Amino acid sequence: MRAAALVGDLATDNDAARLARSGAPVKQIVTGTICHLDASMLRNALEDWKLEDLDILFIENVGNLVCPASYDLGERVRTILMSVTEGEDKPRKYPTIFNSADIAIITKADLAAAVEFDLKAARESIEVVRPGMDIRLVSAKSGERMEELADWFQQLTVSA
């Protein structure tokens, strides 16, 4: 897939620099004191990109589970990333972002045992907030279920 990413953060371009090593087009949007991206920020960042040359554009909103939930960026699919290191209760603590997402990706599966992460409790927590939500457990480090997730994203581009 021809993929690119916009990365939002309060300060630094560290995330964009890490992603750029993949060879994909990446831009950092530094928001300063604003805890979310909005449509005008995306429009400005995308001005010199040819979107027709991309199959998929990933937008990483500012890394919290509160502010980004309230802003429509025109995305086709909203994904929530929840790390096993954050605990099973995040969906109940931050229900708005889970209610507005299409899929929950639980990351860092390779650390689940070390942090005593209870996948069943996490699934139940998500189910309470968003019944029937698609939930995927992955590990970028070990590669666990990453191919399955890539296939899921590939299907999105085929059905677009």
N, C-alpha and C positions, 0 to 999 in steps of 0.2 A: 504494500500500500504506500502511496505517496502521502506521508503524514508530516504535519508541522505542529508547533505548539506555541501558545501564548502563555506566559507564566506571570502570575500576579503576586506581588509581595510588597510589604511596607517599605523595605529597604534592601539594598544589594541586588546584584544580578547573579548570585551564586547558583540558583536553580537553573537559570538559562544557560550558564556556562557548563554545568554538568550535562544538561540535555543536549547541548550543541555538539558534544563529543560523539554523539550518535550519528552525526552527519545530517540530521533533519534540520530544516529551517526552524529557528527558535527566536522569539523576542521576549524580553522581560518588560513588564509594565510595573514600574515602581510607583506606588500610590501615596507614599509619604505617610500621612496619618489616617488615610481612608482604609477601612477594614474590608473592602470588597471592590470588585471590578464593576463597571457599568458599561452600557452599550456604547457610549461615546468614547470611552477608553479603548474599546475593541476596534471601533471604526478607525480611530487615529492610528492604532498599531498596525492595522491591516491595509492601510492606504497604498503601500507599494508592493503588496503581495498579489499574485495572480491566483485567486482562489480556485479558478477552474483547473489549475494544475495540481490541485490537491484532492486526494480521496477522503481524507479525514483531517480535521483540525481539532486538536486537544486544547482546551482552555483550562488552565489551573487557576482557579480563583484564589484569592488571598487565603492562606492556610488556616482557617478556623471554621467551626461548624455552626456559627451563628449568623453573622452579617450576610454572607453570600446567598443564603437561602431565600432572601427576600428580593433578589434582583434577577430579572429575566434577561438573559444575554442572547436570546434567540437560538439557544442550543437545541438540537434535535433530541439529544439524549443527555440527561443529567445523571452523573455518576457520583456517588459518595464513596470516598476512601476512608476506611476505618482500620487502624492498625491494631493488632492483637495486644500491643503494649499499652493501648489506651483503656482497655477494660471493656467488659461486656455491656455496661450500662449506658454507653454513649447515645444510643437511639432514644432512650427514655429521657435523657438529659437534654438532648437537642432534637426534638421531634420534627421541627419545621423542615430542616434540611433532609431528613429521611422521607418525610411526606412529599417533598418536591422532587425527589430523585427517582430514577427509573430502575437503577441497579445499585446494590451495595457490594463493594469489593472489600473484603477483609484481607488486609495485607500483612506481610511479615509472618506468614504461616510457619516458617522455620523456627520462630521464637516462641510459638504457642506453649509448648511444654515448659520452657524455661520461665515464662511469666505466669504459668498456671492459668492460661486463657481457657475458658469454658465455651467451646463453640456452640454447644446446645443452648446455653444461657444467652449467648449473643444472638443466635437465631430467634429465640423466643422474644428477646427484647425488640428486635427488628419487627417481628411479626405482630407484636402488640401495637406498634406505631404504624406500620405499613403492611397490613395483611397481604400475603401473596407476592411480596417483593422478591425479585430475582437476587439471590445472594451467591457470591463467588468467593472462595478462599484461595488466595494465591501467595506465592513467594517469589519475588524477583531474584533474590539471592540464589535460591536453590533451583529455580525454574518451575517449581511445583504449580501445575495447572495454568501456567502462562500461555502455553500453546492453545489451550481451550479458550482462554480469554481473548487471545488474538483472533481466533476463529469467530468468536462472538462479534468482535468489532468488524471483522471482514464482512460478516453477514449484514451489518448495518449499511456498509457502503454498497453492497450489491442491491439491497432493497431501496436505496435512496432514489 
